[in-house]
């Protein structure tokens, strides 16, 4: 298992559109991918689970990946979240920690 941290940079948090992009990104991998927000465990491959978590801008998420492609999955998911999940927001390298 590998893990890292990332800050949500989207102005509206993980609403429907970025949650969908996150889920599409996660389902590409065979590994199990989870996000932790406070005491919540979020299944990254479930758009409803991601949206139901109510993650807002500035939230720090812990990302864990376990499986045959865990390193690539971790890097890709953290990169996607830290760059705004396709919403064109600005970010800095401090928004992601591997």
C-alpha positions, 0 to 999 in steps of 0.5 A: 500500500502507498499513500500521499496527501493532496489539497483540493483546489477547486473553488466549489470543492468536489461537486458533480463534474470534478467528482466524475473526473476523479472517478473516471481517473480512478477506475482506470486502475486495478488497485483499490483507491480510497480518499480519507477526509477527516474520519470519512473513508471515500471510495474513489471509484464511486462518484456518489461516494465522492460527492456525498463526502462534501469535500470543499476547497482547501480540504486536505485528503489522504489518498491510499492505493493498494494493488498491482498498479498502486504507484501509478494510481497514487501519482495519477490521482494526486496529480488530477486532484492537485490540478483541479480535475479539469476545471483549470484552477491554479495550484502549486507544488505544495498542494500535493505530497508524495 
